[in-house]
């Protein structure tokens, strides 16, 4: 497969040079107040769906903490706040639709999510590429981005589960808008409608995941999330998967989320027959990729990009995630867990997949090889270009000094890269 090695240099990462259209949309949004209150979110979701029953009311406390955390981010502008408000309304609306469907069809809970293949690796370590590669095998069910955003149709809409579905069309419009406003973002993380996405979006119906940390500086929410057992929220997410399976069929899922690395006992309690793939990459390279992507994305939603805060937060966050993973990984049985080094996967995509299939007891046959090879041919890594990361130049951090924070991880995994 051809590799595209065009590197993209972002020379205005910390001092963005905004286009006229970017300036206009930020100015317009800053003139519109954003009401980050629980009641406002829930009323908007009820108006959108025509439904009123949210099910168990416990989620409201989590929603309140999330909204308070967002309001405490002083650098987040109204465009950023409005975006998060819209996400919360969407999650609350999705929850209303799910609870309504469940009331009408309680048999959904009898569905079995059997033997899923779950990718649980570091952010920016090839997990998205691996997920989409595995999902190209038509024997496996997955959640495309458009469906993850709106897993259930609105009451008056007719679902078609293709590009004529109103949910798909809304996602396509959002994708086009993002490309217009942040054209380099797709080179770091593609969010097109057909791109297979994380089941984390389904967990957000219960308002408990680390997702908000990617959208704003929310230490209050991070600490709240860490202080609560995530088992009930993983179960809720699994029940939403059951609803999708009941609606559109499918027998075996391929799933993925980096958050699972710090929730391995919860993950395996929820999916006891899962095959889990842990991807590993030098955390220094991971941090460099994360903070560059987030800094670029902040140019429209933040009054000022703060490189020091970004680095400090995400070094700490990745360190926490890895410590939880190292602690739990080596106390779990090896039978259904596989470690996959980033470089090994980059060097031989299909070779890595064959090992995964062996772990998952799934036949790697001629048809699957053709399907996966076709995906690789049509989706070469770097097809939108590759962003160059400059941790020391842009963020004032020495990669060598940063490695000291991750010595505990290097002891278990030989993942050091020449950065």
HUJO-V376275 format. One line per field, one symbol per residue. phi: phi as a letter, one per 30 degrees, with the letter a starting at -180 (. if undefined). psi: psi as a letter, one per 40 degrees, with the letter a starting at -180 (. if undefined). burial: + if it has 16 or more other C-alpha atoms within 10 Angstrom, else -. Layout:
phi = ???
psi = ???
burial = ???
This chain:
phi = .dcccdcccccbecbdcddedddddddddddcdcccceddddddddddcicbcdiededdddddddddddddddddddddddddeddddddddddeddddddddbddedddccchdcbdbbeeibjddddeddddddddcdacdeddddbdbddecccdbhbdcdedddddddddddddddbdddddcadbdedddcddeeddddchaadedddcadbeddeddeddbddedddddedddeddddddbijbbccbaaeedecbeddedddbdcdccccdbbedddddedddddddddddccbdadcdddeddddddddddedddddddedccddebbbcbdedddddaeddddeddddddhcdccdddddddddddddbddidcjbddcbddddbibdedddeedceddddcbdbdcdc
psi = hihhfhhhhhefdeghgiiddddddddddeehihggiddddddddddddeieheaheddddddddddddddegdehadddddddddddddddddddddddddddgeedeeihghfihhhgiiiffeddddddddeeheehiihidddddgdiiideihiefaeehddddddddddddddddgdeddddhhfidehhiieddddedefhiedddedihgddddddddeihedddddddddddddddddeaidhihihhddddefdddddddgdfihhhhihihdddddddddddddddeddeidhhgdddddddddddddddddddddddeeiiedehhhhiddddddgdddddddddddefhhgaddddddddddddegihfdeihhhhgddddefhhdddddddfddddddhgehih.
burial = ---------+--++-+-----+---+--++---+-+-+--++-+++--+--+-+----++-++++++++++---++++++++-++-++++++++++++++-+-----+----+-+++++++++++++++++++++++--+++++++++++++++----------++++--++-++--++-++-+++++-+++++++++++++++++++++-++-++++--++--+-----+-++++++++++++++-----+++++++++++++++++-++--+++++++++++++++++++++++++++++-++-+--++-+++--++-+++-++--+------++++++++-+---++-+++-+--++-------++-+++-++--+-++-++++-+++--++-+-+---+--+--++--+-+----
